[in-house]
Amino acid sequence: MSEEKKVGWSFEVFPPKRTANISSIYMTLAELKKLNPDFISVTYGAGGSENCQATVEIANAVQNNYQMNAVAHLPCIGLTRQDVLEQLNRFREIGVNRILALRGDKPVSGEFKQGDFEHASDLISFIRAQNYDLQIYAACYPEKHYEAKTAEEDLDNLKIKVDSGVDGLVSQLFFSNTYFYDFIEKVRAKNINVPVEAGIMPVINCKQIERMVSLCNVKLPKKFTDVMSRFSDNKEAMLEIGIAYAVDQIIDLIANGVDGIHLYTMNNPNVANRIYEAIKHVIGRV
């Protein structure tokens, strides 16, 4: 492989549903460290302040116990400026200086508190105004954000977000590389020139893919759905198929000059290791 460009290589992990089980993530981190990632991103899902603390605890372990770069997710929906400052200070105290700035998903039911930030770009501008020495990542959507009326509107919003002070982008998962290549072409035409890491999720069971399609509004190629329909009841086959499909995607992306691969691990280090072993020579991380 050409040494002119180093391909980024990173993973995502998330806090367990019950914070009492947070120790379960440490085995995952120990295994992922062996795969030499550029960073580990730590999600911040539903759960309020309790889940915020879990994100801090896991990011601290990534950064200080396992000596890997942590990227802490920070969704701004419902947060005040003071909330954000307090969270940033928590990250600074543990030496985490990389943030994935997100709006976050609006709740589908119940009361909704807007907070001080309507968009991720508002959060990014606010963080940059504090003059903190941070690397800020943001999300992008090869098949457009589900709330955007058109792909062009979504690209315009992405341009605003990046110009607010973004250092790099991590894409939503996708299952057809064609969508990603078309997206990158349009992104560069908008003079969005920061690195874009491609989000890849190995799908190893049908419930997982059904949930992802529902949440993320991604399309499934026919060859993928054909395989799923035939082997959906065979766990062993689905494991091998999910890994093989992800490996095929990654190799094709690298061959076409992708900036980096961000693997959505679902906290499964065995799957991550299988993929790493298949692509380590291609990605140049032996």
C-alpha angles and dihedrals in degrees: 000000000000114000093210092095129032113215114226117238123191144147140218125222130177136206115263116256090253116048088210086071095052092116087071090074094062094073088053092051092048091054095044091052088065089061093064101233124186089226145343117228117211118207128224108209135167119318108084122229093351091060091043088059090049090054091051092048094050093043088051090053092048093049103038110018098040099026095230127131111264123209108196119207114231115186111188102200110126093005128124123218089256091053090054093048091051092049093048089051090053090054092046091051091059094043098253109145100165121086133183101211113208139167092219130216120298113237113258092219141012130043117332124207112198098200123192098306126068098175138022088247089062090054093047093050090049093050092048090051089061090064092228115162096242139143107224123203125186137192128256133187121221090193091040128259111290092238095052114101093214139008089247092056090050091052091049089052091048090052090053090049095049093045088054088071114289122160098191144354132231115201130226112251118276136178102206116062090203089073090053095048092049089048094051091050091054093043093055090046086059089056091249099148106166118115116276119208115204114233112225125183121190105220111211102165138032097238089057094054093044090054093046094050090050096047101037103032093228126158124235121220116235093244088057096049091045091057092043093053092050100045104026093116094048109083095186093050092046091053092054093042094050092050093045092049092050091047091051090050093048096048091049091049093050091048088054096052104261115180093226149330122244109193118207096214100183083219090291109133093178092062091045091051093049090053092046092052090052096049106026094105092047093049092044098237104120 
